[in-house]
Amino acid sequence: MHAHRQLAALALLAGLGAAPAFAATDTQAPTPTRAELLAKSTAGEWRTPDPHNLLVMQLPTGRVLIELAPDFTPLHAANIRTLARQHYFDGLAIVRVQDNFVTQWGDPAGDDKSKRRSLGEAHDTLPPEYTRPIDPKLAWTPLPDGDVYAPEVGFSNGFPAARDPADGQTWLTHCYGMVGVGRDYGPETGNGSELYVVIGQAPRRLDRNLAIAGRVLEGMPLLSALPRGTGPMGFYDKAAQRTPIQSVRLASELPPAQRPAVQVLRTDSATFAALLDAQRHRHDAFYKVSSGKVGLCSVEVPVREAKPAH
């Protein structure tokens, strides 16, 4: 394949975020790029994650930031905070990487209770928390194009979510980068000591069958590009294949100077609405046909380094 064709293919795969701003070849004005829209955003359209809900996971290869979602899974968020304060995850490992599915971490001892690390003050079992009653006080940005798995989908406080007005329930969805709670067959067996992140096509069939505790804000390449496990379901056969977890801390427990300085675009902001519109109606010299639609899990909520105060 020639070099210019390779570049064109990469631009197509990258989508709105990385495609160059070509001039339109007809009378319709070209769609603004993601970078152009974000450059015009205002300071008030960005929020700083609560440091009590921000996990800082240190791997040998770098830092992963995870924002917990207590509005949807409050009991699991509280249990994970307890585990982090106890330094439960320190020295554990990434034990599973299944291609086009999930990366999972926890205690390598698995189901061997005689060797497993103590949960300390954390709960061993929790109610499922697969859905929550719709809270009208929570911001909700709906997507207009429908969904296969739920009557309504959209974004709530930065998280991709679904809901059913008929039964008044809402839930987080298994999109790329979402962090779920591993469990055994019993719905109450997930306690947050074993977590996974979606690294492939969105397995939405898992929605309402597992609790989703949050999403990765930074460091996805460190989790998605790991060697795939060769054992059943992508588990590593040998201990040497696992990636050790050096530490997991709540940002609130770090000295202020060491806390991650990140901001997330508010999903109820005008800039986010413009990003959605641009992705639905992409028009430039490369895109000859605009889809006019956008799927929930194809929308990336922007995250940036916090700008220093002047």
N, C-alpha and C positions, 0 to 999 in steps of 0.2 A: 504494500500500500504506500502511495506517495506521501511525502511529509505533509503537504497541504490538506490532503484528504484525512490524514490522521488527526490533524488539528481540528478540522470540521467535525469529525466524529466525536472527539472529546468535548467540544462545545455543546453538541447536541445532548450528550449524556449528562453533562453537568447541569443542564437546565438553566433556570432563571439566574441562579446565584453567580455562575461563572461565565456565561455567554457574553461575548463582546457586544458592544452597542453599535451594530452596523446601521448605516443609514437605510431607510426604507426605499424600496425601488418604485413605489407607487405613491399615490396622493395621501395615503393614510400615514399619520405621524407614527414614528417608531415607539414601541412600548418602552417606558423608562426601565432601566436595569435595576436590579436589587441594590447595587452600590449607590446609584443615583438617588433612589428613594430613601435609603438609610441616611445618606449625607444630608438630607433635608429634614430629618426627624428632629424633634425638640427634646430637651433634657427631660421634660415632664412625661414623655412617652416611654421612658425607660424606668425599670424598677430594679432595686437592689435586693437580691434574695435575703431572706431572714437568716442570719448566721446560725440560729438554732435549728434551721432546717437544711443546712448546707453541709454535706459530707465531703471531706477531703481525703481521698484514698491515694496513698503513695505507693506506686509500683517501682520496680527497678528502672523502668523505662520512662517514668514521668508521673505527672499528676492527673487524677481523674476527679472531677467535681460532679456531685450528684445532689440535686435539689429534691428534698422529700415533699410529699403531697399530703399534709395532714388534713386538708379540707375533704379529701376522699378516703384516706385510710389512716385515721388518727391513731388508732390503737397500734397499728404496725409502725407508724412513724415514731411513736413514743418508745416502743420496744427497741427499735433500731438505735434511737438516741441513747438508751440505756446501755446497749451493747457497745456503742462507740465510746461512751464515757468510761466503760470498764476496760477498754482496749481489747475487746473480745477478738476482733478481726486481725490484730497484729500477729504476724507469723503464720496465718492461714494461707490459702492459696486459691488461685483460679484452677478449678478441677475439671472443667468441661468447656470445650469450644466445638459446637456442632455447626457445620457449614450451613449458611443461609437460615440460621435459626437463632441460637443464643450462645452467649458466653456466661458461665456460671461460676460463682465463687462461694467458698464456705470452708467447713472443716473437712480435711481429707480423710478423716477417720470414718466419714459417712455414717452408716447406721450402727456402727459398733459403739454402743453406749459406754462400754468399759474404757474406751480410749478417747471418746469425744471430749472436747473442752467444755467446762462448766459454763452454763449461761449466767451464773451469778444471780443478780437481782432481776434479770429479765424473765419474762413469762415464757414457759415452755409451749403453751398452746394459746391461740387467740381465736376469736370469732372470725369468720371468713372475710368480711369487709369487701365483698366483690362489687357491691353497688351501695349507693347512698341516696337518701331522699333528695330530690332537687331542691336546692337552696336558692331562692330568688335574690338573696343578697350577694351571691357570687356572680362576678362578671361572666357573661356568656356571649361569645361571638359565633353565630351559626354559619355553617357553610351551606350554600343554597343548592348544591348539585346532587343531593341525595347520597345514600349509602346502602350497601348490601346488608350490613350487619345490624343496623339500628335505625329507628324511625328518624332520629335527628343526630347530627354530629356537629362539632365545632370545637372551640377552645375556651377553656375556663382557667383564668389566672396563669396562662402560659402552657397548660397541659392539654393535649388532644383528648377529647372526651366525647361520650355519646350519652343519649338520654331517651327515655320513653315517656312522653307526657301522659300516656294512658295509665301507666302505673306509678307515675311520679318518681321514677328512679333515674339515677345518672351514674356513670362509671367512666374510669379512665380506659384507654384503648392501647392495644399492643402495637404501637408504631415503633419505628426504628429509634433506638436510644432510650426507650422506656425501660424502667427497672422494676422487675416483678419479684415476688416472694415465692421461693421454692417451697414445695410441700410434698407430703406423702399422699396416699389416697384419701385420707380423712380431711375434710375441708378446714378443720381447726388445727391441722398440724403445721401450718406455715406460721413461723414466728419472727422472721426477718434475719435469722442467723445464716440463712442460705439465700443468696440473691442471684438474679440473672438479669442480663440486659439483652434486648433484641438487637441482633446484628445483621439480619437479613430481611427478606420480604415480610411484611407485617403479618404475623400469625393471628389474625383477628378472631379465629375460632376459639382462642384462649380467653377472649373477653368474657367477664363474668364467671370465669372458672378458676381464676387465680387473682390474688390481690396485687395491685400495682402500687408500689411505694413511692415512685418518683421518676425522674428522668435525668440522663447525663447531660450536663451543660458544657462540659469540656473534657477532652481526652478520649473520645470515641475511637480514634484510630488505634489507641493503645489496647483496646478491648476487641475490636473487630478484625484486626490484622494478625492476631496470634495464630500459631500453627493449629490446625484442626486436630481434634482428638481422634485416635484410630480405634478406640474401644466402642462398645455399644452406646448409641445416643451421643457420641462425641466426647465421652469421658476419656481422660488420659490413662493409658495403661501403666505408665511408669511415673514414679514420683519426680524424676528428673525433668519430665516434660512440663510439669506444672509451673506457673508463674507465681512466685511468692508475693504475698501482700506485706509490705513493710509496715504500714500503719493505716488506720482509718480514724480520723478525728472530726468532731464537729467544729465548724469554723468559729463558733462562739467560744470554744475552749482554747483557741490559739491566741497568742498576743496580737493586739490590733494590727501591728505592723506586718504580721505574717498572714493575715486573713486574705483570702482571694478577693481581688477587686474586680468583680464581674457584674454586669448588668444584663437584664433580659428585656427585650422589647415587649411592652404591654400588648396583649392580644386584643384589648378593647380600644386600641389607639387608632388614629386616622392613618398613620404610616403602615400599620399592619393591614388595615383594610385595603390600602393602596397596593401593598405587596400581593395580597390575595387577588385583587382585580388584575394586576399585571400578569400573574401566573395563569389566570383563567383566559386572558385575552392577549396572549403573546403575539406580537406582530413586529417583525423586522425583516431584514434581507434574508435571514436564514430560515425563519419560520414562515412558510407560505400558507399554512393552514393553522388557524388557532383552534384549540380544542374547545374553548368556551366553558370548560369545566375544570375542577380541581378535586382530587381525592384527599381525604383527611390526612393520611399518612405520607402524602407527597409534599406537605407544607412543613418547612423548617422554620421554627421560631428563632429569630436572630438573638445571638449572645455576643457581647463585646466586653472588652476591658473597660473598666470605669474610667471616665475622663477625670483628670485631677481638677479639684475645685480651684477657682481663681479668686 
